[in-house]
C-alpha cells in the first residue's frame, strides 16, 4: 500500500521492456532492400519471431498453474476462502501481525453494494453518480492513445527515413528511448504526484511533437530532433 504508486507504474515499465525485447529480436529480420531474398533472415527468421512469444506464453501458463495457483486476495476474501487467503498472504508478508493487518485493508462488496454490481453501459454513462468518472476515464484513455509515443512508433520509418539505419534499427532505438523514459517517470513518481507529472510531461510532449512535425515536413530535414 505504501508503494502503490511506483508499483502501479512498474506495470508500464514491464510493458515497455517487453516492447523493447520484441524490437531487439526484430533486429535479426533481414532487409528486403539489401539482403538476399533467399537468406535465412528473410525466409526463416520470422519463425523465431513467433517462437519466442509462444515460449513466453507457455512459461506464464506454467507459472500460473504451479508457482502461483491462487486468485487475487480480494477475490479470495469475497469468496470467504480464508484458508487460501491466509496461505497467500503469509507467502507475501513475514509476520502474522502484518498479514492480519493487510487482510483487514482488503475491501469487498457488501450487501449494500450488491445493487451496484449489475451496472449497464446506459447507467454508467447517464446516471450522474457515475457519468463524470466514466467520461473522464474514457477521455484519459483515448488521449493517451492519440498522443505521445504511439504516433512516433507508427510513423517512425517515415519520420527518420533520412538516417543511415534500417527500419528495424530505427524501431529498436525508439524502443530504447521509450523504455528509458518510462524508467525516468517511475523514479520521478516517487518524489512528485501524478497530476504534477502529467501536467509537466504533457507540456513537454506537446513541444516535442510540434517540433517533430515541423522538422518532418521540412524537405531538407530528416525529421530528427
C-alpha positions in Angstrom: 0.0 0.0 0.0 2.9 2.3 0.8 4.4 1.9 -2.6 1.2 1.5 -4.7 2.1 4.5 -6.9 5.5 3.2 -8.0 4.2 -0.4 -8.0 1.5 0.6 -10.4 3.9 2.5 -12.7 6.1 -0.6 -12.6 3.5 -2.3 -14.8 4.2 0.2 -17.6 7.9 -0.3 -17.2 7.4 -4.0 -17.7 5.2 -3.3 -20.8 7.9 -1.0 -22.4 10.6 -3.6 -21.5 8.5 -6.3 -23.3 8.2 -4.0 -26.3 11.9 -3.3 -26.3 12.7 -7.1 -26.2 10.4 -7.6 -29.2 12.1 -4.8 -31.1 15.5 -6.3 -30.1 14.5 -9.7 -31.5 13.3 -7.9 -34.6 16.8 -6.7 -35.3 17.5 -10.1 -36.8 15.0 -9.6 -39.6 16.6 -9.1 -42.9 16.2 -6.0 -45.0 14.4 -6.9 -48.3 16.0 -4.0 -50.0 19.6 -5.1 -49.3 19.7 -8.8 -48.2 19.4 -11.8 -50.4 15.7 -12.8 -50.7 16.7 -16.4 -50.1 18.7 -15.7 -47.0 17.8 -17.1 -43.6 16.9 -13.6 -42.3 14.3 -13.2 -45.0 12.9 -16.7 -45.3 13.1 -18.2 -41.9 13.8 -15.7 -39.1 10.1 -14.9 -38.7 9.7 -18.4 -37.2 11.9 -17.2 -34.3 9.7 -14.1 -34.0 6.7 -16.3 -33.4 8.5 -19.0 -31.3 9.8 -16.6 -28.7 6.3 -15.2 -27.6 4.9 -18.7 -27.8 7.6 -19.9 -25.4 6.9 -16.9 -23.0 3.2 -17.7 -23.1 3.8 -21.3 -22.2 6.2 -20.2 -19.3 3.4 -17.9 -18.0 0.9 -20.7 -18.1 3.3 -22.9 -16.1 3.8 -20.2 -13.5 0.1 -19.6 -13.1 -0.5 -23.4 -12.7 2.4 -24.4 -10.5 4.1 -21.3 -8.9 1.1 -19.1 -8.2 -2.1 -21.1 -8.3 -4.1 -18.5 -6.3 -6.7 -15.9 -7.1 -6.2 -12.3 -6.0 -6.6 -11.5 -2.3 -9.9 -9.5 -2.8 -11.4 -12.4 -4.7 -10.4 -14.9 -2.1 -11.8 -12.7 0.7 -15.1 -12.1 -1.2 -15.5 -15.9 -1.7 -14.8 -16.5 2.0 -11.8 -18.7 1.3 -9.9 -17.6 4.4 -7.6 -20.6 4.4 -6.2 -19.9 1.0 -6.1 -16.2 1.7 -4.0 -16.7 4.8 -1.6 -19.0 2.9 -1.2 -16.5 0.2 -0.7 -13.5 2.5 1.8 -15.5 4.6 3.9 -16.0 1.4 4.0 -12.3 0.9 4.4 -10.9 4.4 6.7 -12.1 7.1 4.8 -11.6 10.4 1.4 -12.7 11.4 0.6 -9.2 12.6 1.2 -7.7 9.2 -0.7 -10.5 7.5 -3.8 -9.7 9.5 -3.4 -6.0 9.0 -3.2 -6.4 5.3 -6.2 -8.7 5.2 -8.1 -6.0 7.1 -7.3 -3.5 4.4 -8.9 -5.6 1.7 -12.4 -4.2 1.0 -15.0 -6.4 -0.6 -18.6 -5.8 -1.7 -21.2 -5.9 1.0 -24.9 -6.4 0.7 -25.4 -2.7 0.4 -23.2 -2.7 -2.7 -25.0 -5.6 -4.5 -27.3 -3.2 -6.2 -24.3 -1.6 -8.0 -22.9 -4.9 -9.3 -25.0 -5.2 -12.4 -24.3 -1.8 -13.9 -25.2 -1.4 -17.6 -23.4 1.0 -20.0 -26.5 3.2 -20.0 -26.4 3.5 -16.3 -22.7 4.4 -16.0 -22.9 6.8 -18.9 -26.2 8.6 -18.0 -26.6 8.4 -14.2 -25.0 11.4 -12.6 -23.4 9.3 -9.9 -21.1 7.5 -12.4 -21.3 9.7 -15.5 -18.5 12.2 -14.7 -16.0 9.5 -13.7 -16.8 7.4 -16.8 -16.3 10.3 -19.1 -13.0 11.4 -17.5 -11.7 7.8 -17.6 -12.7 7.2 -21.2 -11.2 10.5 -22.4 -7.9 9.9 -20.5 -7.6 6.5 -22.2 -8.4 8.0 -25.6 -5.9 10.9 -25.2 -3.2 8.5 -24.1 -3.5 6.5 -27.3 -3.8 9.6 -29.6 -0.7 11.3 -28.2 2.8 10.6 -27.3 4.9 7.7 -28.4 2.3 5.8 -30.3 2.3 8.1 -33.3 6.1 8.2 -33.4 6.3 4.4 -33.3 3.7 4.0 -36.1 5.4 6.6 -38.4 9.0 6.0 -37.2 10.2 4.7 -40.6 8.8 7.7 -42.4 10.0 10.3 -39.9 13.5 9.0 -39.7 14.0 7.6 -43.2 16.9 10.0 -43.8 19.0 8.3 -41.2 21.6 5.8 -42.4 19.9 2.9 -40.5 17.5 0.1 -41.4 13.9 0.4 -40.4 14.4 -2.3 -37.7 17.3 -0.3 -36.2 15.2 2.8 -36.1 12.3 0.9 -34.3 14.8 -0.6 -31.9 16.2 2.8 -30.8 12.7 4.2 -30.4 12.0 1.3 -28.1 15.1 2.1 -26.1 14.1 5.7 -25.6 10.5 4.6 -24.7 11.9 2.2 -22.0 14.3 4.7 -20.6 11.7 7.5 -20.4 9.4 5.1 -18.5 12.2 4.4 -16.0 12.6 8.2 -15.5 8.9 8.6 -15.0 9.0 5.8 -12.4 11.7 7.5 -10.4 10.0 10.9 -10.6 6.8 9.4 -9.4 8.4 8.6 -6.1 9.1 12.3 -5.5 6.2 14.0 -7.3 2.5 13.4 -7.6 0.8 12.0 -10.7 -1.0 15.2 -11.5 2.1 17.3 -11.4 3.9 14.8 -13.7 1.0 14.7 -16.1 0.9 18.5 -16.4 4.7 18.9 -16.9 5.1 16.0 -19.3 2.0 16.9 -21.4 3.6 20.3 -22.0 6.9 18.7 -22.9 5.1 16.2 -25.1 3.3 18.9 -26.9 6.5 20.8 -27.6 8.3 17.7 -28.8 5.6 16.5 -31.1 5.3 20.1 -32.5 9.0 20.3 -33.2 9.0 16.8 -34.7 6.1 17.8 -37.0 7.9 20.9 -38.2 11.1 19.0 -38.9 9.4 16.1 -40.6 7.6 18.4 -43.0 10.8 20.2 -43.9 12.1 18.6 -47.1 15.7 19.3 -46.1 15.2 17.7 -42.7 15.5 14.0 -41.7 12.8 14.5 -39.0 15.2 14.2 -36.2 15.3 16.4 -33.1 
